[in-house]
């Protein structure tokens, strides 16, 4: 169980890394866009070959998968809409946020993005007892641009660096707890229940990718973003299928 927490925390630790780098140095939008595009590719591979495929293997029928996908997509859509209205619309924008926006809403958005991913990290330990490295890498990379954007917004509203990093530490702990929860709650769950959770995470992640990450990745990364996305997808696929 401690391993589930550690992997979930480790995947979210990139928030601390991104926040620290953002406080110390200026990173170009181009670089952040390409990092985000790479993360998009990794997450797409994780959805296809880890979440949906695993759900298909353990489900008794396709109903639980369909329900999970729909519930995940709708949950993210509704939650994202509320967070946008609170001022968190630009949480994945490499340039950060305007002072008129709410940095704390951006933090809530990052939690919304990360909790389904963290639960899945815990679930991957249930099958073979080993972590799915592709999922961990995907979550780790997708957090970096978010940390840059939110750190910039928090700093512009007067937050001290130590307070910002402390906040990212708290979010990482919450992510570790979500991973532990996924492991503990579903250790003895039926195949259909696990399939629904996997599909729920897949639906939420796909909606998040299309709504937030893809537009920003191609806007800031330029034409090379397509290459970075394909590279990320291929690398994650290799990590999934290679022994």
N, C-alpha and C positions, 0 to 999 in steps of 0.2 A: 504493500500500500504506500509506503514511503517513496518507492520508486515512481509511482504514478504522480505524486506531488512534485517530486524533484524534476521529472521530465516536463510537467506542465509549467512549473516555475522557470525552468531553464529556457523553454521556448519563448516565454514572455519576457525574459531578461533582456531581450533586445530593446525593450522600451527604455530600460536604464541606459543601455549603450547609446541608443539614438539620442536620448535626452542629454547625456554627458557630452557627446560629440557636438550637438547643436549649441550647447552652452559655451563650448570652447572654440569651435571652428565654424567657418562658413562653408557649406557644401553646395555645389551648383545644382540648379534644378535639373539639368541634363542627367547628372549622375543619379540623383534621386529617382527621376523618371525611369531610368534603365533598371535600377534596383527594384522598383515597384513592378515593372514589366516582367522581370525575372521571377519575382514572387507570384505574379499572376499565373505564369506558366506552371510553377511548382504546385500552386493550389489547384489548378485545373487538373493536373495529373493525380493529385491526391484525391480529389472528388471522384474522378473516373475509375481509378485503379485501387483505391483503398476504401472509400466510403460506399459508393454505389455497388461496386463489384462484391464487396464483403456483405452488404445488405442482401444482395441477390443470392449469395451462397447460403446464408443462414435463415432466410425467410421461408415460411411454408407456402406463401403465395405472394403475388405482387401487390396486394391491397395495402399491406403495411408500408411498403416502399412508396407507393403513390401518396398515401396519407402523410407520411413523414416528409416527403419532398414539398408537398403543398403547405403543410404546417410550418416548416422551416422558412420557406420563401415568404409566406404571409407574416410570420412573426417578425422577421427582419424588416420587411417592408413597413409594417406598422411602427415598430420601434424606431427605425431610421427616420420615418416621417416626423415623429414626435421630437426626436433629437434635433432634426433640421430646424424645426420651429423654435426650439430653445436656443439655437445659435451654433449648432455643431455641424453645419452643412459641409464645411471645408476641412474636416478633420484629416483628410488624406492629401490635402493640397501642399505641395512641397514648399511653397512660399509662406506657409503659416496662415495666420488668421488676422483679421482686422480687430482693432480694439473694441469695435461695436459688437463683435461676436462673443460668444460665451465659451471660454476655454474649458470650463467644467463640463459643459454639454459635450464638448469634443471628447473629454475623458470618458463620459458615459457611453459615447459612441464606440470608443475603443473597447470598452468592456463588452458592449453588445456584439462587436465583431469577434472578440476573442473567446467568449465563454463556450460557444458551440465547438470551436476548434479544440479548446482545452479538454472538454468532455470526451471528445473523440480520441485524444492522446491517451486518456485513461482506458478507454475501450480497447485500444490496440494491444494493450498488455494482457487482456483477458484470453485472447486466442492462443497464441504461441508462447506467451510469457515474455516476449521481447518487444521492444518499442519499434514502431514504424518510423524509421529515420526520415523518410520523405515528408511525412506529416509534420514532424518537429521542425524541419528546415523550412517548410512552407510557412508555418506560423511565425517562426523567428524572423524571416525576411519581411513578411507582410507588416510586422509591427514597426519596422525602422522608419519608413516615411511618416507614419502616424505620429511617432514620438517626436520627429522633427517639427511637424506642423503644430502639434499641441504645445510643445515646449516653447516655441516662438510666441504663441498666443499667451501662454501663462507669463512668460517673461515680460511681454509688452504691457501686461496689466499690473506689474509690480511684484510678482511672486519672486521670492529669493531662490537662488539655485538649489540650496539644500532642501527647501520645501518642495521644489519641483521633483527632485530626484527621490525624495521620500514618498511622493505621490506615486511615482512609477514603481517604486518598490512595493507599495501597497497593492497596486493593480497586478503586479507579478505574483504576489501571494494569493490574491483572489483567483488568478488563473491556475495556480498550482492546486488550490482547493477545489476548483471545478474539475480538474483532471482526476483528483482523488475521489471526488463525488462520482464521476463517471465510472471509475473502477469499482468502488464500493457498492453502489446501488445496483449495478447490472452484473455482478459476479455470478449470480444464480438466475439471471433473467432468461426468459424464453428467447428462441431465435427470432420470433416476430418482434419482440420488444427491442432487441438489439438492432434489428434491421430498421425499425422505425426511428431509433435514435440516430443511427448512421445516416439515414435518408434525410432526417430533419436537419442535421448539420450540413449535409450536401446542399439542400435547398437554400439554407441561410447563406452559405458561403458563395454559391453561384449568384444569388441575388446581390450580395455585397460586391462581388467582383464586377458585375455588369453596371452596378449603380455608382460605385465609388472608385475602385482601383483602376479599372480599364481606361475610363476617360482621362484620368490624371496621368496614367503611365504614358499614354500615347500623346497627350498634350505636351508633357515636359520632356519625354524621352525622344520624340521625333520618330523618323522612319526606322531607326535602329531598334525601337521598342519591340517591333515584331520579331526581330532576330532574338532579342533577349527573352521574349516570351517563349519562343520555340525552344531555345536552349534550356530554359528552366523546366519546361515540360519534359524534354528528353532526358535531362539529368535525373529528375524525380522518377521517371519511368524506369530508368536504369537502376536506381536505388531500390525500387520496388521489386523488380524481377530478378536481379542478380542475387545469388546466395551470399 
